[in-house]
Amino acid sequence: MKSHHRLLAILSVAISLSACVDHIGKPLLLPVGTPAQFPGVVHVMCVGDADAAYDRQKEEFAYRARMNGPGVLPSEVPAQESQAEAAARMKYMSCVSSQGYRAVFN
């Protein structure tokens, strides 16, 4: 009987601590109208789309580098990274909007 109480106590502590997990960078999805999907499903789906947009942008930079000559200038790397991140964020925002949510970043 003691083991059941101990197991229950450990389980309740684990559940209460799981609420303390920090979700930095994960936006709050506010419904606009009546969305068809749950926010968790929309987030996962749109993150996948954003990752694909990021990868496509990086491939485009690699393609341009091959066309223009050998290598990429070190000064271009931060600009390319910021453009790829912007493309991913824009894709995420448009995907979330098309699913009936508005993303609010903390």
C-alpha positions as CSV (number, residue, x, y, z in Angstrom):
1,M,0.0,0.0,0.0
2,K,2.9,2.3,0.8
3,S,4.3,1.8,-2.7
4,H,1.0,2.9,-4.3
5,H,1.0,6.1,-2.3
6,R,4.7,6.7,-3.2
7,L,3.9,6.1,-6.8
8,L,1.0,8.4,-6.7
9,A,3.1,11.1,-5.1
10,I,5.8,10.8,-7.7
11,L,3.3,10.9,-10.5
12,S,1.6,14.0,-9.1
13,V,5.0,15.8,-8.7
14,A,5.9,14.8,-12.3
15,I,2.6,16.2,-13.6
16,S,2.9,19.4,-11.7
17,L,6.5,19.9,-12.9
18,S,5.5,19.3,-16.5
19,A,3.5,22.5,-16.4
20,C,6.7,24.4,-15.6
21,V,8.3,23.5,-19.0
22,D,9.1,26.8,-20.7
23,H,7.9,27.2,-24.3
24,I,10.1,30.0,-25.4
25,G,9.6,30.9,-29.0
26,K,6.4,29.0,-29.3
27,P,3.6,31.4,-30.3
28,L,0.2,31.5,-28.7
29,L,-2.3,30.7,-31.4
30,L,-5.5,32.8,-31.0
31,P,-8.6,31.5,-33.0
32,V,-10.1,33.9,-35.5
33,G,-13.6,32.8,-36.3
34,T,-14.0,29.0,-36.1
35,P,-10.9,27.1,-37.0
36,A,-11.2,23.5,-38.2
37,Q,-8.0,22.2,-36.5
38,F,-6.7,22.3,-32.9
39,P,-3.9,24.7,-32.2
40,G,-1.4,21.9,-31.5
41,V,-2.1,20.3,-34.9
42,V,-1.8,23.6,-36.7
43,H,1.4,24.5,-35.0
44,V,3.1,21.2,-36.0
45,M,1.8,21.4,-39.5
46,C,2.9,25.0,-40.0
47,V,6.3,24.4,-38.4
48,G,6.9,21.7,-41.0
49,D,5.9,24.1,-43.8
50,A,8.2,26.8,-42.3
51,D,11.1,24.3,-42.1
52,A,10.6,23.4,-45.8
53,A,10.6,27.2,-46.7
54,Y,13.8,27.6,-44.8
55,D,15.4,24.7,-46.6
56,R,14.2,26.0,-50.0
57,Q,15.7,29.4,-49.3
58,K,19.1,27.8,-48.3
59,E,19.0,25.7,-51.5
60,E,18.4,28.8,-53.5
61,F,21.4,30.5,-52.0
62,A,23.5,27.5,-52.8
63,Y,22.3,27.4,-56.4
64,R,23.1,31.1,-56.8
65,A,26.5,30.6,-55.3
66,R,27.2,27.8,-57.9
67,M,26.1,30.1,-60.7
68,N,28.1,33.1,-59.6
69,G,31.4,31.5,-58.9
70,P,33.3,29.6,-56.3
71,G,32.1,29.9,-52.7
72,V,30.1,32.4,-50.7
73,L,31.6,35.5,-49.3
74,P,31.8,35.4,-45.4
75,S,30.0,38.8,-45.3
76,E,27.0,37.2,-47.1
77,V,26.4,34.4,-44.6
78,P,24.5,36.4,-42.0
79,A,22.3,38.1,-44.6
80,Q,21.5,34.7,-46.1
81,E,20.6,33.3,-42.7
82,S,18.4,36.2,-41.8
83,Q,16.6,36.0,-45.2
84,A,16.0,32.2,-44.7
85,E,14.7,32.8,-41.2
86,A,12.4,35.6,-42.6
87,A,11.1,33.3,-45.3
88,A,10.4,30.6,-42.7
89,R,8.6,33.0,-40.4
90,M,6.5,34.5,-43.2
91,K,5.5,30.9,-44.3
92,Y,4.6,30.0,-40.7
93,M,2.4,33.2,-40.3
94,S,0.6,32.6,-43.6
95,C,0.0,29.0,-42.8
96,V,-1.4,29.8,-39.3
97,S,-3.6,32.5,-40.8
98,S,-4.9,30.1,-43.5
99,Q,-5.9,27.7,-40.7
100,G,-8.0,30.3,-38.9
101,Y,-5.5,31.4,-36.2
102,R,-3.5,34.5,-35.4
103,A,0.0,33.8,-33.9
104,V,1.1,36.0,-31.0
105,F,4.7,35.8,-30.1
106,N,5.6,36.6,-26.4
